[in-house]
Amino acid sequence: MKVKELFNLSLKYVVSYRRRYRFLFSALVLGFCIISVIGSLKDGMADAIYYSAQNHYSGDIIIAGFEKELEADHHIYAETVPLIRQKIEEAEINPDKEILRTMQNNADNIIYYNGNAVPLKYVVGVDWDAEADYFGSLTFVEGGPPSGFDDGTILISAPVAAYVGAHIGDLVLMETETLYGQKNTTFFTIGGIVDDRSLFGYYKSFVSRRALNAVIGFAADDCSTIGLFFKDRPGVEAKRKKLQAALEGVVPLRPLVYDRQAFSDEQDWNWTGVMFFLLTVPVYVSEVTQILQALNIIAYFLYVMMLLIILVSAGVTYRLILHERTKEIGTMRAVGFYAKDIRRVLLVEAFFLATVSLVTGLFITLFINWVVSRLSFSWFPSFEIFLKNGRLLAMYNPFATAFNVTAIYAILFLAVYTPSFSLSRGPLPEMLSGAAKG
């Protein structure tokens, strides 16, 4: 049988028996939607967490220096930076971007304005020009990206600004702790107010790295971390290992760690001077990753259940349909169709049914995810960490989608092939009488 004739005949039968396929069509659409919606939203949540943590901790690989003798213990001396850069180049890991930050992470950071005070968990010293892309991606309530910002400018979050009643252009007093434990203060002008209510951004402010260094007592070009960004996210861990090997014996290094607990354990060791850690985003957010792993287990369970439902539905539907079509298939045999031709027609019918179901399921999935992206999750405490730009956005993994589509086709193939093989080879007299069993 020619391919064109095969397709035309199969399409004709799908249309003719569309009412019989209605239940299977619904099962395929519903199953594919549930699998796709759960998978895409889960991947979107994981991507949002990674994106937020990546920008908060300043990279895919974070070279962090710790000096325990100091109160401001996140410290990399300026003279060490060129040496580290040299080893990054020798390791041939080729980062797409490198940024230096000074981090002041403690409860002693306070913003004062108009008789009000609010603590800041994070005060981040940045190079405005070097991180223009990042600040350009933020949503500003007042002000805008830091074009022309100087050492006297500060960016604060909208909740902090609302609490103290400050607006763009206002002069605020920031108090922090120096590297030797004394209190120090300086005035900054608010250059922008960022709409960031996430776990990372709620109590965070940005100032010039040089300005923060001056306040806490670092040298002008010192920093706390060197962040390396890569486009190839799956290859980050291999690059970290290469850089760890390149820095061994060059700067004091602690072993690689893979979760927050191991990182804390390593920090408990006693040392003098600056000790370096090579960290990645999964190390910092390992606790949150465990939540996503739990979601993965739930997603895999639902995935298996949906596939089983589709398999059972397809098996029952095809056995009923083929039983009703026994005489028709016997007639096809009688007029000269080979058994293999009949099986091909039935398999192509299943292909058309699966294709229409998957396309329909895809459009419904896109609509559901669009609706979800418009919902507010402000009632859910700390859920902002799973959001990107304040929305729960789906992420469509092409490999996962291809696997899901292949699984649907494979299930229908299994459901139709066995009964069609048995029926198409049955005794012709019994088929014509309708007594053959598929």
Secondary structure, 3 states (H helix, E strand, C coil): CCHHHHHHHHHHHHHHCCCCCHHHHHHHHHHHHHHHHHHHHHHHHHHHHHHHHHHHHCCCEEEEEEECCCCCCECECHHHHHHHHHHHHHHCCCCCEEEEEEEEEEEEEEEEECCEEEEEEEEEEECCCCCHHHHHCCCEEEECCCCCCCCCEEEEEHHHHHHHCCCCCCEEEEEEECCCCCEEEEEEEEEEEECCCCCCCCCEEEEEHHHHHHHHCCCCCCECEEEEECCCHHHHHHHHHHHHHHHCCCCCECCCCCCHHHHHHHHCCCCCCEEEEEEEHHHHCHHHHHHHHHHHHHHHHHHHHHHHHHHHHHHHHHHHHHHHCHHHHHHHHHCCCCHHHHHHHHHHHHHHHHHHHHHHHHHHHHHHHHHHHCCCCCCCCCHHHHCECCECCCCCCHHHHHHHHHHHHHHHHHHHHHHHHHHHCCCHHHHHHCCCCC
